[in-house]
Amino acid sequence: MKIMICDDQIKEMECIVECCREYIESRKINAEIKGVTDPAELAGEKPDILLLDVEMPEENGIEVKDRLAMEADGPLIIFVTNYQDAILEAFNRNVIGFLMKPLKLSQLSKLLDTAITHLTIDKKVRYDDGSIGSTKDILWITANRGYSDFQLVNGRVKDGGKKTLKFWEQELEVCGFIRIDEKHLINARHVQRYSFEKVVLHNAAKGLEAEPDTVEFEIARRRRKECREKYIAFCNKIAKYV
C-alpha cells in the first residue's frame, strides 16, 4: 500500500507524513509513505490513499482531484484544508473526508481506518493486458516463473504481468491476501473452510460434473502460524466494518 501527502508547505507536509507513520506503526500496517510539495510530483506514483492540501498555488487540490477522477484506478482522497468553505466543491466519489489544519492524529486515524477498509473491501488491480479488475473477484494468485497468474471467480485466468508473487503479497496484504506457500497467494474473502494445515476455496474452474466444487491447498508448515493469525485478523476486520 502507498500513502502519499501533497502539500505545498513543506513543514505541514512533513507533519502529516509523521502522523501517517505513527498511524501505520500503531496499526501494524505495511505501507510506503511519501510526501511531495508539488502536485506534478504525483505523476506515475499511483498512491492508494492521497492526503491532499486544498490551497496550493500552481494547481489547487480541487483541480488535482478532478484530474485524478479521470483515472479508473485513482486514489482515495482525504483533503486537508484551512477553510471549511472548500468542502462542498471538493466532494466526489473518491473523496472520503476532510481534515482541518492543524491536524489531529485521532481524526486522521479515523479517516485512514475508513480508507483502508474501502481498500480491503475492493482494491483495483491492473492486469498485463491493460484491463482493470477488482480484488474481490480474485480467488488466488499463482507464481509462474517470475510472473503471476490470477484465478478469477468467473473461471478465467488473467496474467498479472512480470510482477512476482512477493510483489503481490505486499501490494494486496491489506485486502486479505495471504501467502500460504512458495507458489500461492489466496484471497481470504473466498475461503470456505480453514484449518491449521489446509485451506479450502471455491473452484471457479469447475467445468465437468466430476470436478469438485472446491479446491484444497495445503499451508506450508513454516507459514501455518502466521497464516492463521492473518486469517483471524482479516475475519475480525470484516466483522467490524461489513
KEMARDREN-311630 format. One line per field, with one value per residue (C-alpha): x negated, y negated, z; residue number from 0. Coordinates in Angstrom, 2 decimals, padded with zeros to 5 digits. Each point is the difference from the previous one (the first is absolute). Layout:
east <- X, ...
north <- Y, ...
up <- Z, ...
kegu <- NUM, ...
//
This chain:
east <- 000.00, -001.18, 001.16, -001.02, 000.25, 000.06, -000.32, -001.94, -001.05, -002.94, 000.33, 003.69, -000.72, -002.68, 002.37, 002.66, -002.60, -001.04, 003.63, 000.49, -003.11, 001.34, 003.30, -001.43, -002.31, 002.90, 002.13, -002.93, 000.71, -002.61, 000.13, -002.28, 000.46, -001.24, 000.46, -000.26, 000.47, 000.95, 003.02, -002.12, -002.05, 003.06, -000.41, -000.66, 000.17, 003.39, 000.69, 002.82, 000.78, -000.78, 000.11, 000.39, -000.29, 002.78, -001.86, -003.02, -001.30, -000.81, 002.87, 002.43, 001.36, 003.37, -001.71, -002.22, 003.07, 001.82, -003.03, -000.43, 003.73, -000.54, -002.11, 001.85, -002.40, -000.45, -000.78, 002.33, -000.37, 000.00, -000.03, -002.00, 001.11, 000.19, 003.38, 003.31, 001.42, -002.01, 001.78, 003.08, -001.95, -002.58, 002.28, 000.18, 000.08, -003.65, 000.02, 000.61, -000.44, -001.60, -002.48, -000.34, -003.44, -001.73, 000.30, 001.08, -001.26, 003.30, 001.98, -002.57, 000.11, 003.79, -000.15, -002.93, 001.91, 002.90, -002.28, -001.76, 003.33, 001.07, -003.23, 000.48, 003.47, -000.91, -003.36, -000.61, -002.63, -001.41, -000.73, -002.67, 002.52, 000.88, 003.38, 000.94, 001.55, 001.07, -001.66, 003.38, 000.06, -003.36, -000.01, -003.74, -003.25, -002.58, -003.71, -001.06, -003.72, -000.28, 003.52, 003.33, 003.24, 003.30, 002.82, 003.28, 003.47, 001.33, -002.39, -002.39, -003.73, -001.57, -003.69, -001.30, -003.05, -003.64, 000.63, -001.00, 002.22, -002.01, 001.07, 003.68, -000.34, -001.11, 002.44, 003.11, -000.68, 002.41, 002.75, -000.24, -002.33, -002.09, -003.17, 000.47, -003.06, -002.67, 002.45, 003.40, 001.61, 003.63, 002.83, 001.38, 003.33, 000.63, -001.06, 002.72, -001.80, -003.18, -002.05, -003.50, -001.43, 002.35, 002.20, 002.96, 001.16, 002.74, -001.03, 000.71, -001.47, 002.63, 001.19, 000.76, 002.43, -002.76, -002.05, 000.39, 001.72, -002.99, -003.79, -002.15, -003.42, -002.47, -001.60, -003.80, -001.05, -002.18, 002.83, 002.85, -000.18, -000.35, 002.78, 002.38, -000.70, 000.57, 003.22, 001.39, -000.98, 001.78, 003.16, 000.00, -000.38, 002.86, 002.21, -000.72, 000.62, 002.34
north <- 000.00, -003.52, -003.09, -003.38, -003.52, -003.05, -003.41, -002.97, -001.00, 002.28, -000.19, 000.89, 002.80, 001.43, -000.22, 002.01, 002.55, 000.50, 000.42, 002.63, 001.85, 000.05, 001.33, 002.92, 000.94, 000.06, 002.09, 002.23, -000.76, 000.57, -003.24, -002.38, -003.65, -002.79, -003.76, -002.51, -003.77, -000.22, 001.81, 000.64, 002.43, 002.26, 001.04, 003.72, 000.61, 001.82, -000.48, 001.94, -002.88, -003.67, -002.69, -003.14, -003.66, -002.14, -003.32, 000.32, -002.63, 001.88, 002.50, 000.00, 003.12, -000.24, -000.02, 002.92, 001.92, -000.63, 001.16, 003.17, 000.75, 000.65, 003.05, 003.28, 001.04, -003.41, -000.29, -000.53, -003.65, -001.65, -003.79, -002.10, -003.62, -003.20, -000.94, 001.77, -001.85, 002.32, 003.13, 000.04, -000.71, 002.65, 003.03, 002.77, 003.80, 000.41, -002.58, 001.65, -002.92, -003.24, -000.98, -003.51, -001.42, 000.29, 003.76, 002.24, 003.58, 001.34, -001.51, 001.13, 003.54, 000.20, -001.04, 002.28, 002.87, -000.77, -000.21, 003.26, 001.71, -001.13, 001.42, 003.22, 000.46, -000.89, -000.99, -000.34, 002.10, -000.69, 003.16, 000.46, -000.50, -003.46, 000.99, -000.92, 002.44, 000.07, 001.92, 001.37, 001.95, 001.72, 003.45, 000.60, -000.98, 002.52, -000.64, 000.86, -000.41, -003.61, -000.83, 000.37, 001.65, -001.18, 002.54, -001.92, 000.85, 000.18, 002.86, -002.08, -000.28, -003.45, -000.77, -002.35, -000.87, 000.15, -000.52, 002.61, 001.61, -001.92, -003.26, 000.99, 001.27, -003.46, -001.85, 001.97, 000.86, -002.72, 001.63, 003.30, 001.88, 002.58, 001.75, 003.70, 001.48, -000.85, 000.00, -001.14, -003.15, 000.57, -002.51, 000.44, -001.38, 003.23, 002.51, 002.60, 002.05, -000.69, 002.26, -000.32, 002.16, -000.58, -002.61, 000.66, -002.45, 000.01, 001.70, -002.58, 002.25, 002.71, 001.13, 003.70, 001.47, 002.27, -003.00, -001.12, -003.24, -000.96, -000.03, 000.97, -001.48, 001.22, -002.75, 000.23, 001.15, -003.02, -002.38, 001.56, -002.15, -003.25, 000.96, 000.81, -003.36, -001.87, 001.87, -000.72, -003.68, -000.21, 001.62, -002.42, -002.97, 001.13, 000.66, -003.53, -001.94, 002.05
up <- 000.00, -000.75, 001.92, -001.44, 001.35, -002.28, 001.70, -001.35, 003.54, 000.77, 003.79, -000.12, -002.47, 002.30, 002.97, -001.86, -001.11, 003.63, 001.09, -002.70, 001.17, 003.56, -001.32, -001.99, 002.86, 002.46, -002.41, -001.08, -003.66, -002.71, -002.01, -001.87, 000.97, -002.23, 000.12, -002.87, -000.23, -003.68, -001.55, -003.11, 002.12, 000.28, -003.64, -000.28, 003.75, 000.18, 003.74, 001.63, 002.38, -000.60, 002.69, -002.07, 000.93, -001.50, -000.17, -002.30, -002.46, -003.21, 000.02, 002.91, 001.64, -001.76, -003.40, 001.00, 001.17, -003.29, -001.98, 002.05, -000.25, -003.72, 000.89, 000.54, 002.74, 001.65, 003.73, 002.91, 001.00, 003.42, -000.30, 002.46, 000.17, 002.02, -001.45, 000.49, -003.02, -002.27, 001.19, -002.27, -003.18, 000.83, 000.37, -002.58, -000.04, 001.01, 002.81, 003.35, 002.38, 001.14, 002.68, 001.32, 000.73, 002.41, -000.34, 002.88, -000.02, 001.38, -002.89, -002.57, 001.40, -000.42, -003.65, -000.78, 001.64, -002.35, -003.05, 000.78, 000.56, -003.50, -001.40, 001.93, -001.43, -003.58, -001.47, -003.72, -001.78, -003.47, -001.99, -002.66, -002.83, 001.36, 001.39, 003.57, 002.45, 003.62, 002.81, 001.04, -003.30, 000.60, 001.62, 000.11, -001.71, -001.19, -000.58, -003.54, -000.75, 001.12, -001.16, 001.82, -001.13, 001.49, 000.39, -000.15, 001.30, -003.57, -000.79, -002.08, 000.64, -000.45, -000.46, 002.68, -002.04, 001.00, 003.69, 002.54, 002.59, 002.62, -001.64, 000.09, 003.56, 001.12, -002.28, 001.00, 003.63, 001.12, -002.10, 001.84, -002.35, 001.86, -001.20, 000.84, -001.74, -002.57, -002.93, 001.27, 001.37, 000.98, 000.46, 003.54, -001.21, -001.94, 002.64, 000.59, 002.63, 001.90, 002.25, 001.39, -002.80, -002.96, -001.62, -002.32, -002.69, -002.63, -003.26, -002.70, -002.69, 000.57, -003.41, 000.20, 002.49, 001.25, 001.08, 003.62, 000.98, 002.10, -000.20, 002.97, 000.66, 002.58, 002.05, 000.20, 003.46, 000.70, -000.97, 001.97, 003.12, -001.95, -002.44, 002.84, 001.66, -003.26, -000.74, 003.47, -000.34, -003.36, 001.39, 002.94, -002.35, -002.22, 003.02, 001.23, -003.19, -002.20
kegu <- 0, 1, 2, 3, 4, 5, 6, 7, 8, 9, 10, 11, 12, 13, 14, 15, 16, 17, 18, 19, 20, 21, 22, 23, 24, 25, 26, 27, 28, 29, 30, 31, 32, 33, 34, 35, 36, 37, 38, 39, 40, 41, 42, 43, 44, 45, 46, 47, 48, 49, 50, 51, 52, 53, 54, 55, 56, 57, 58, 59, 60, 61, 62, 63, 64, 65, 66, 67, 68, 69, 70, 71, 72, 73, 74, 75, 76, 77, 78, 79, 80, 81, 82, 83, 84, 85, 86, 87, 88, 89, 90, 91, 92, 93, 94, 95, 96, 97, 98, 99, 100, 101, 102, 103, 104, 105, 106, 107, 108, 109, 110, 111, 112, 113, 114, 115, 116, 117, 118, 119, 120, 121, 122, 123, 124, 125, 126, 127, 128, 129, 130, 131, 132, 133, 134, 135, 136, 137, 138, 139, 140, 141, 142, 143, 144, 145, 146, 147, 148, 149, 150, 151, 152, 153, 154, 155, 156, 157, 158, 159, 160, 161, 162, 163, 164, 165, 166, 167, 168, 169, 170, 171, 172, 173, 174, 175, 176, 177, 178, 179, 180, 181, 182, 183, 184, 185, 186, 187, 188, 189, 190, 191, 192, 193, 194, 195, 196, 197, 198, 199, 200, 201, 202, 203, 204, 205, 206, 207, 208, 209, 210, 211, 212, 213, 214, 215, 216, 217, 218, 219, 220, 221, 222, 223, 224, 225, 226, 227, 228, 229, 230, 231, 232, 233, 234, 235, 236, 237, 238, 239, 240, 241
//
